[in-house]
Amino acid sequence: MLAVNPTIRQIPPDSCHLEVLIRARDPNDSDNLIMPGQFIPVPEKSKQIPNIDRWAIKRSIELLSRDPRLPLLTVNTSGRTFDEPHSTPIHP
């Protein structure tokens, strides 16, 4: 799932953007979130993290297209995505 975290800066005054983060729900308790340190290593080791990053970016673009009044979105991605020699471009 995607979650957003508002980030407010002091300079320029009242500058705000939303940081998009990937979160996973516990399959045994949907109210409980699994911390990224527990679930991110698995897709990193299996080389699936670029697919997850592309999914997050695509969903963020879709979110912005549905509501253009949203502030700037930043998407956290894995550095391993940029290490992929044949990284597929992102097409919304």
Order of alpha helices (4+ residues) and beta strands (2+ residues): beta-beta-beta-beta-alpha-alpha-alpha-beta-alpha
